[in-house]
Amino acid sequence: MTRILLIEDDGGTADEILLELAAAGHDATHSGTLAAATERLAVDDFDLLILDRQLPDGEGLALLADLRRAGQRTPALVLSALGSLDDRVRGLRAGGDDYLPKPFALVELIARVEALLRRPNETRETRLIVGPLDLDLLAGRATRAGRPLELLPRELKLLDYMVRRPGRIITRSMLLQDVWGYSFEPNTNVVDVHMGRLRRKVDAEGDMPLIRNVRGQGYVFDLAH
């Protein structure tokens, strides 16, 4: 049974979420303030965090950013009535893995929780040095042979995903499920668009290509050729 910490100050909302999580087979615990959540996180391990932004004693993103700086990589779903594009980007850049604006349908929240929990349970080093690449995941920065790569958050997630699987063919379905969190394959070329931008940034003219397109199958991160 997966363990989830819900950080939400509205008692009614918290009760509804806890009931839905329990019905879906999850062991969910509730904290109503940042202070209570911090105390709980100091003594317990969780598989997922669900946190509101506007809490009585501060901003939920501040807690999330502190956890990421400390090397804590537990997946986090951010909830907030602040639903503008800028707010969603801020939530993801603070370390959120997904962002769900309020009001929301509980069935969508459960679907997003399950998508986050399906992601690979792999070692989450926050600094990766692979060949000429240097990824600082906490700072959200990447370089190739000292050259800064101006990567968007999704592009950094894609590169992180690929460098952990060198030499393996990474299919579009794998990327849609593990990076985007889709449980189905939509009729879209979103993977190819993002991968095209990522390849142009990582493999500049004159560089040895690190990311290859395998026709009809997907992509490979390859240091061997």
C-alpha positions, 0 to 999 in steps of 0.5 A: 500500500502506498503512503501519501501525505496530504498537506491541506488546511481546508478540513472539508477538502482534506476529508474528501481527498482522504476518502477518495485516496482510501477508496483507491487503496492508498494509505493517506495521512493529513497535515493542516500546516507547514509546521505539522507537515515538516514534523511528519516528514522528519520521522516518516517516509512517503511515496507521494506528497499532495500539497496546497500552496496557500497554508496558514503558516506559509507558502507550500512551495517554500516547503517543497523547494526546501525538500528538493534542496535537501535532496528529497525527491518524493513525487509531489502534486501541487494543489492550488486555487492559483491556476494561471500559467505563471502559477503553474510554471512556478509550482513546477520549477519549485520542484512539483511533479504535477500541478492541479488547479482548484476546483478539481474533480476528485476522479482527476486527482486520483488519476494524477496520483496514480500516474505519478506513482507509476513512474519508475522508482529509480535512484534520484541523484540530484547531480548527474555527470555523464560523458560531457553532460552535467545535470544539476536537477535541483538548480534546474541547470544543464551543461555540455562540456561547460556550455550552458544548455537553456533547457525548459523544465520538461526538456530537462526531465526528458534529458534526465530520463534518457541519461539514466538509460544509456544505450536503451531504445526509449519509445514514445509510449515510455516517454508519454507515460513516465515523463508526461504521466499519460496512461494512454497514447494521445494522437499527438506529436508532443514527444517528437516536438520536445525531443526535436528541441532537446536534440538541437540544444544538446547536440549543437553543430560540430558536436558528437550526437548524443541523442539518436532517433531510431526510426519507427521505434523511438530514441537512444542516448548513446555515448558509444558511437 
